[in-house]
Amino acid sequence: MVTGLLLALSAGVLWGTADFTGGRLSRRLPLLVVVVCSQGAGLAALLLVMVTRGHIAAGAVGWGVVAGVLSLGSVTCFYRALAVGTMSVVAPLVAASAAVPVLAGVFGGEQPGVAAASGIVLALAGIVLVTGQVAVEPPLDHRLSVVLAVAAALFAGAQLVALQRAGAIDALTGVAASRAMSVAVLVCALIFSRVSAPARCLPAAAMVGLLDTGANLAFTVASARSLLSLTAVLASVYPVVTVALARVLLHERLRRSQWIGASLSMTGVLLIVSG
């Protein structure tokens, strides 16, 4: 149980670090190039490990493919929501995606203790506060952005559930199938878009992919060893990690609501682990 929770928290740290690194890299390179190279590198690493292991669990492939499709749906809706709306509305809604696996776990018969349940509430509230931004101009289409943000949250939350189902069979196969699905679609998009980037920047993008893949694998293993309702919330603290890295390394100023959100999230994490 404890090992699973620590793995879930590690997934959150890795995801947050990957988002921070990828975000900085995307300022210099086309986003599609960064995503394709990073996910491609992650897939290559997974395939290498699978070849070394010499075993594929066919039963996990289906759930992995489902997770890959849901991931693409989440990313598409999220970026489209950002294009027509404002971060102050979109980000908190998408950050609440952890509520989906929490509900799935509870309806599936999971019963977190009082401390853990309180931690879930605090952590989710903190994540929403951390991701909130100050709107600088009115949204182009507020209603559409809300619909897209909710859709992105549902897709992202359902992806975690699908990864958990794959992890119950074989985590490595499930994550590899998920990554293969998303990479295939993204490569096609890259070919049609005809964007490019300097070769010297690609290793940095590959590192982002290794971090992200490690996070996916850590969460998938964690969710098979501990309650989904708990591991999903612990892994979803990644926005707190991203904001913390931006504060420490880029000296970005945090608003009071973000400090409060980070404190709530960390308190929630402690309650979940101790509960």
N, C-alpha and C positions, 0 to 999 in steps of 0.2 A: 504493500500500500504506500509506504513512505517513499520507496524507490520510484514508483509511478508518479507521485506528486512532484518529486524533485526533477524527474525527466520532463514533466509538463512545464515546470518553471524554467527549465533549461531551454525548452522550445520557445518560450516567450522571449527569453534573453537573445537567442539566436535570431528569431524573427525581427525583433527590434533592432538588432545590430545590422541585419541585412537591409532593413528598410532605410536606416540612416545612411549606410554606405551606398546603397542603390540610389537613394534620393540625391546625394551629392554627385554621383556619377552621371545621373540623368540631366544635370545642369550643363554638362559638357558634351554629352552624346545623345542621339535620338533615343527616346524611351523604348521604342520597339527593338532596337539593337541591344540595349541593355537587358531587356527581358529575355530575348531569344538566347543571347550568349550565356546569361546566368542560368537559365533553366536548362539549356543544352549541356552546360558543364555539370550541373547537378545530375542530369540523366546519365551522362557518361560515367560519373563516379559510381552511381547505383548499378549500372550494367557491369562495371568492372568487378564490383563486390559480388554480384550475382553469379558471374562467370566463375569467380574463384570458389564460391560456395557450391556451385554446380547443382542448384535445386530451384525450381520455380513452383510455387503453390498456385495451381490453376484457379482454385476457388477464390483467391484474393484479387485476381485480375479484374473481374467484373466490377467489384466495389472500387477498385483503383481507377478504372475508366470513368465511373460515375463521379468520383471525386475530382478528376481532371476536368470533366465537363462543367461541373458546378463551379470550379475555380475560374474557368474562363468566363462563365456567366457573371460571377461576382466582379471580376476585374472590369469587364465590359460595362456593366451597369454603373460601377463606381466612377470610372473615368468619365462616362457620359454625364453622370449626375454632377460632377465637378465642372464640366463644360457649360452646363446650362443653369447651375445653381451657385450656391456659396458654401464654402467650407464650414461655416458656423452651423449650418443646418445639416449638411451631408455627413460630415465626419462623425458627429455623435451618434447619428442613426446607424451608420455602418459599424461603429465600434460596439454597438449593442448586439452584434451578431452572436456573441457567446450565449445569449439567452436561448438560442435555438437548441444547441446540444444540452444545455441545462434542462430545458423542458423535456427533451427527448429522453434524457436519463431518468428524470422523475417519473414520467409517464411509463417508462420501461421498468419501473419498480425500484429504482434507487432511492435510498432514504438517508441523505446526509444528516449528520448530527446537528445539534442546535448551533454550536460554534461554527461548523463548516457552512451551514446555511446562512448564518449571519455574515460570514466572510464572503460568500457569493454575492450577496446584496451590496456590501460595501465595495467590493472589487469592481463590480459592474458599474456602480455609480461613479467610482473614481475614474474608470476608463473613459466614460462619457465626458466627464469634466476635463480630463487631460486633453482629449482630442478636440474640444470645442475651440473655435477660432472667432475672432472679431470680424464681422462682415465689413468690407470696405466699400462696397457698392451693391445696389439692389440686384437680386438674381434676375437672369433673363427669363426663366420660366420656373417659378417657385414650386408650383404643384407637380410638374414633371420631375423636378429634381428630388422631391420628397419620395415620389413613387419609385424612382430609380434607386434611391438610397436604401429604401426598405427592401427592394428586390435584391440589391447587392448584399444586404445583411442576411437575408434569408438564404441566398446562395452560399455565402461564406459559412454560415452556421451549419447548413446541411452538408457542406464539404467536410467539416470536422466529424460529423456523424458518419459519413461514408468512410472516412479514414479509420474511424474507430472500428467499423464493421470489418474493414480489410485487415486491420491489425489483429483482430481476434483470430484470423486465419494465418496470415503471415505479413508482418509489417513491411519487410523489404520489398516483397513482390507487389504489395498494394501501392506503396509510394512510387515505385518504379513505373507501374502501369499508369498511375495518375500523371506523373511527369511526362511520360511518353505521349500521352494523349494531348496534353497542353502544348508540348513542344511541336508536335506535328502540325497543329493548327497555327501556331505562332510563326513557324518557318514559312508556311504558305503565305501568311500575311506579310512577312518580311520580303518575300520574293516579289509579290505584287506591288508593294510600296516602293521598292528599289532604293531604300535608304542604305547608307553605309557609314562606317566609322573607321578611324585609324587602327591598325592592327595592334599598336602598342598599348591601346586602352583596353583591349579585350581580356587580358589576365585579371584586371580589376573586376570586370563584369563576371568573370568566372568565379572569383572569390565570393561575390554576392550569392551566386547560385549554390555554392557549396554550403554557405551559411543557411540559406533558405531550405535546402534539401535536408541538412542536418536537423533543422527545426521540425520539418514535416515528419521525419523518421522518429525523432524523439517523442513528438506528440502521439504518433500512431502507436508506438510501443507503450507509452504511458497510459493511453486510454484503454489499452487491453489489460493493464495491470491494476488500474484504479477506477473509481467511479467517473463516468463520462462527465457528469455534472460538475465535478471538481476539477478534473484535468483541463476541461475546456476553458474554464475561467482563469486558471493559472497560466495557461498558454496565451491567453488573450491579453495579458498585461504588456504585450510588446509595445503599444504606443507609449507607455511610461518609460520604457527603455530607450526608445527613439528620442523622446523629449529630453531625457536625462543626458544622453550623449550630445545632443545639440547644445544643452546648457554648459556642459563641461568642456567640450572640444571647440564649439563655435561661439561660446559665450553669449548665446541667445538668452534674452530675458524672458522669464516666465511670468504669466499673470497670476494673480492671487488664486483664481479658480483652478489653475493648473497645479499649483502647490497643494491646494486642498485635495484635488483629485488624486495626485500622486500619493499623498498621505493616506487617503481612504483605501486606495488600491493596495498599498503595502500592508495596511492593517488587515485588510481582507485576506491577503496572502498568508499572513501569520495565523489568522484564525482557521483558514482552511487546512494548513499544514498541521497545526496543533490539534484540530478537531478530528 
